[in-house]
């Protein structure tokens, strides 16, 4: 067998793509990855990892400011943006080297260059033709903008924001979704004046409405301004900054405008349509087994309609490798995939909102409970406010958990087990949650819904 022939060729080396290859070789398959940039993709180099590293620096800045409240005499002298960048770059570099070593140790061949699908069994890269029994498309996503608004100069997307070695004094963020509120949060922690412009009625509009409202109140308290139901109309840009206008006539002066209006699929000019693959608004159409309209070609990650999350792509990559391997794996539906927004306070959720659960099961078939973090000792120690909302079918399983507060992202693991394993509140109420911990929040909420409240009212 030549090195141009494999059982599986993966086009794209991000979270979804390398997961395919790793699981495939575990199952005795030969696998190759074609990557035009760096292994790890957007998540490792321009998304999840560097953003969360920067948010950790932001968290430390806030803790330094408030340390006196906890009896610690610390003087906050400011933010060294160059060192923040060095810290996050060091994390990325370490994880990148680890990933390279892992793939090499597993015998996975990596072809560097821009690949193109040239048939149902072939991919071309750098003048080399790769053939495979199965091809997996994992080409990822890019930062979108709006018509007429170019990413240039002082108008930046998240990729450019992560390369900055300085902190803006004033920033406007176009978009109040996950990326928008995370950057607004970290810049505010670094001392910037921030304004968010969001066209929908709430920040993080895909979350439970009560979560969005609580986040909005928290952002107001932190001094983060936002305009909801507002539409961008234009921008004036100079070497020193920008003036951003809305259709309502509002004008905002800032050092930068961050465009955070979502991400689009990277599927153009890659030979997909020529090979017979169906696209819908740029996304790859797949069946419930992630197979495209061409037999033997699969798609995973951000190019598949639905949640654009690294861990969703990773799970899909494993799924496809096992599907090709004949294991008949189980797919986790998007609604049951955990989501975390790492602003301050954090937002975490899994499963149905109360409104969606009622739409599916009927108004009288659903009950829920909001447990206030004020009743949790560890949350009080951390100085955080917020709540955890648990949604259940009456006399049935837990179908949704929605949380806001410091570090609630660390609670989503248990919450996803409840939802994915169709656990009843009575099941969870019988378990022991360590004290004092924030995990007790989930136990208390379950006890309330099980009719066994001790601290809940």
N, C-alpha and C positions, 0 to 999 in steps of 0.2 A: 504494500500500500504506500503510495507516494504521500508527501506531506500536503498535497493539494486536494486530497480526498478524505472526507470525514463523515461520521454518522450524522453529526449536527454542526451546522455553521450558524453562528449568531451574529447578526448585524447590529452592533452596538454593545459597548462594554460597561454600561452603567449598572445600577443595582439589579435591574431586571435581567440584563444580558449575562452578567457574570454568574448570577444565580442559576440560570439555565445550564451553563457550562459546568459549574461545580457539581450540581446534582447529576448531570448526565454522566460524568466520569465515574461518580460513585456507583452508577448503575451499569458500568462496563462499556459505556459508549466512548467514542473518540469525539472531541469537540474542538472547535476553533472559534475565536472571537475576532471580529473585524472592528477596529476602533479608530476613528479619524483624529481624536484628541488624546485624552488620557483615560486609562482605566478608572472606573469609579463614577465617571459621568458627572452630570450636573450636581447630584446629591453630595458627592465627596468634594468636588472642586469649586462649585459656584452656588451651592444651595444649602442643603440641610446642615452639613457639618460645619462649614465656616460661619454660617449665620448663627448657629447655636453656640459656637465658641465665642463669638462676639457678644451674644446675649449674656453669656456667663460673665464676661468682663463688665457688662452693664449692671448685672446683679450685684457684683462686688462693689461697684461705685455707689449704688444705692445703700448697700449695707454699711459702707464706710461712713456715709452721711448720717446714718441713723444709729451708729454704734453706741453713741452716748446714751441712748435710751436703754441700753442693756448693760450699762456700767463699764463700757470699754472706752478708754480715752484714745481716740484715733482722730488724727487731723486729715481731712480730705483735701489734697492739694490740687487735684485736677486729673484730667485724662490725657495720657500720652498715646495719641492715636497710632503713632508709628509702632509702639510696642504692642498695642492691641493687635495690629495687623501682623506683627511678627509672631505673636502667640498663636493666632488662628492659623497662620501659614505653617507653623511648626506642627500643629495637630494634623492638618491636611497632609503634609509631607510624610509624617509617620504612618498614617493610615494608608496612604498611597503605596509606600514601600512595602508595607505588610501585605496588601492585596496583590501586588506584583509577585512577591515571593510565594504567596499561597497558590496562585494560578500556575506559576512555574513548577512548583513542587507536585502539582496534580497532573502534570503533563498536558496542560491546555495550551495550545498554540495561539499566539496573539499576532495578528497581522495589523501593522500600523498603516493607516491611510484611509482615504474616503472610499468606502465600498459602495457597490451598486448592484442591485438585483438584476440579473440578466436572463433569468428563466426560472422555471419551477424547481430547478435543482442546482442552480449556479449563482455565484456571487463573484464579481470582479473587483480586485483591489490592487492598485499599483502594477497593472499589467499581468497579474496572476489571476488565473481562474480557479476558484474553489468549487468543488462539487460536494453535495451531501444528500443523504437520504431525506433529511428534513432541514428546513431553514426556519430560523426564528428571527423575526423583526423586532428590534428593541432600540430604536433610534432616538427615543427620548423627546424632549420638548425644548422650547425656546421662550424667552420673555416676550409677550405680546405688547403692542402699543395700540393706539387708536389712529384712525386715518388722519393724515396730515401732521401727526406729531412724531418727529424723528428722534431716535435716541442718539443724541449728539451734544457735545459740549456740556452745559450745565443740566441738560435733560438726561437722566440716567435710569437704567434698570437695576435690578438687584445685583447683577454681575459686576457692573461698574461700581456700585455702592460698596461691594466687598473688597474692591481694590483701593479704595480711598485710604490714605494715610493721614487724613485730617478729619475733624469733626465740624460739620456745618453749624453755624450759629442759628440759622433759620432754615427750615426745610418744609416743603410741601410734598405730601404723599398723595398721589392720585390712585385711589383704590383702598377700601377698608376691609379687604379680605385678609387671609392669613399673612401673606408677605407684607402687605401694607402696615398692619398693626404691629408686626414684629419689629420692623425697622423704625416705625414711629416710637415704639416703646424704648428701643435701645438708644436712639438718638436723644430722646428726652432724658434718659438716665445719664447720658454724657453731657447734658446741659443745654441742648438745643431747644429752641422754640419750634414746635411742630404743629402743622395743620393738616388734617386728613380731609380729602374731598371724596365723598362716596355717593354714587348715584342712587343706591337703594336706600330704604328707610332705616337700616341699622348697620352698625359695624358687624363684622363676621356674620354676614346675613344667612349663611348656611347652618348656623347653630340654632339651638333652642332660643326662642325670642327672649325669654327671661335671662338667659346667659348674656345675650347681646346687650340688653338694657343694663345689666350689672357691670359689664365691661365699660360701657359708655360712662356710667357714673364714676367708675374708678379712674378712667382716663381724664375726666373733668377734674377730679380731685388732684391728679398728678400734673395738671396744667397742659394736657394735650388737647388742642382744639380740634373740632371736626365739624364739617358741614355735611349733613345727610340729605338725600334727595337732591343733591346738587350735581349739575353736569358741567364738565369742562368745556370751555368755548375757545380759548386761545392762550397764547404765551408770547411774551416778549423776552428775548434773551440777550444778555450782554456778557462781556468777559467777567464781570463781577457777580452776576446773578440772574434771576428770572423774575418776571411778574406774571402770575398765573391768574386767568380770568375765568369766571363761571357764567353760565347763561343768565343767571339772576343778577349779574352786574357786580358781583364781589370780585375784589382784586387782592392778591396775596403776594407780597414781596418775599423772596427767599434766596438763599445761596444756591440751592439745587431743587429740582423737581424730580422726585422718584416716581417712575411709572410702574405701578403694581396692579395691573388690570388682568392678570391671569397669564397662563402659559398655553402656547399652541403646539400641535404635534409636528415633529420633524419628519415629513413624509414626501416632500416635493423633490422632484429631480433625482429620485433614487431608483427609478425603474419599477416602482410598485404597480402603477396603473398599466404600464406596458406589459407587465407579466400577468395581467388579468385580475389583480387584487382590487376589490371594491373599497372606495373611500367615501366617507360622509363628512363633509366640511373639513377635510384633511385628516380626520381620524380613520383608522383602519377598522373596517367592519369585520367582526368575528362572531362565531357561534358560541354556545355555552361551554365549549371545550377550548376556546381561544384559537381555533383554527380559522384561517381566512377563507375567502371564496376560492382559493386555489388549494387543493388537497396537498397536504404535506408542508404547507407554509403556515406558521403560527405568528401571532403578534402578542407582545406583552408590554406592560408599563404604560408610560404617559401617552403613547399613540393609540391606546385602546380607550374608547369612551368611558368616562367615569372618574372616580377620584384619582387625582394626580399626586400620589404619595409614594415615596421610595419603598416603604415596607409593603405596600400593595404590589408594586412591580416585582419586588423580591419574591413575594409569595407566588405571584403568577409565574415567575421564572421556574421555581421549583415545581409548580403544578404542570407546566408544559413538559419539562424533562421527564416527569413521572408518567404523563400521558403518552409521550412517545415511547417510554419504556414499558407500556402496557400495564401499569399499576392501577389504572382507573381511580385517580385521586379525587378528593372532594374539594370543591371550590368554596372559598369563603366569600359570601356576597359583600358588595361594597358597603352596605348599610351596617354590617357587623365587623367592619375593619375600624380599629381605634384611630382617632384623630386627636392631635395635640397642637395647640397654638402656643408658642413659647414667649408670648408677651408677658408683661407684669400687670395684672395677675394672669396666670396661665389659664387656658381653656382646654378641657379634654372631654371627649364624648365618644360613645359607641352605641349603635342601635337606633331605634326610632325615637323621634321627638314625640311628645305627648299628642300633638295635633295629628301627626302622621299615624300614630298608633290608633287613634280614635277613627281616623278615616278608614283604616283597614278593618278594625274590629268592632267599631261602633262606639258612640259616646259613653254608653252605660257599661261597656265591657272593660273600660280602662280606669285604673286608679294610679295616683302618683303621690310622691312625698318629697318635699324639699327639706333637707337637713342642713341647718345653718352651721357654718364652721365655728361660729361663736361658742357653740356647745362642745367643741373639741379642744382638749387641753393642748395638744401639740400644735394645732393651728394658732392658738393664743400665744404660745411660746414663740412661734415664727412671726407673730404680728400680722397675720393675714385675715382678711374677711372673704366671704363668699359662701357658696353652698354646693351641695350635691343633690341632684334630682334623680330619683329612681322611678321608672315607669314600668308597671306590670299589667298583664291581663288579669282581671279579677279571677281568683281561684286558679291562676295560671302562672306562667313563667315571667321573669323579668325580660323586658324587650328593649329597654333603653336606660342608659346612665349618662348624665350630663353634669359637668362640674366646672366651677371657676374658683380660683384661689391659688396662692403660692404652692408650687410643687404638686399640684393635682395631676399633672402628667404622669407622675410615678404611681398613681392609683389606677390608671386605666388598664393595667394588666389584669388585675383581679376582675375589673368590670367587664372586660371582654370575655373572660371565662364564663361569667354569669350569663351573659347574653348568648354566646355561641353554644353553651352547653344546656340552654333552656332551663337554667336553674330557677327554682321557686324562691321567693323571699324566705320561706320557711326553711329551705336548705341552708341558705347563707346565715340566717339567724342562729342556727345551731352550731356554727363554727366559732372559733376563738380568734379574736383580733387583738394583737399585742397592744399593750397600754404602757405609756402614752404614744400613740401613733396616729397619723392621719387615716390609716386604713380603718380605724374604728368608725369613721364617718359612713363607710359603706355598710358596716355591720349594723350601726344604729338605724340607718335608713331601711335596711331589710327587716330589722326587728319591728319597726313601725308598721310596714306593709304586711307583716306576718301577724299583726295584732298583738305583739308582745313588747310594746315600747317601755323602756325604763326611764330614759332621759328625754325622749321626744314627747311632745304634747299634741 
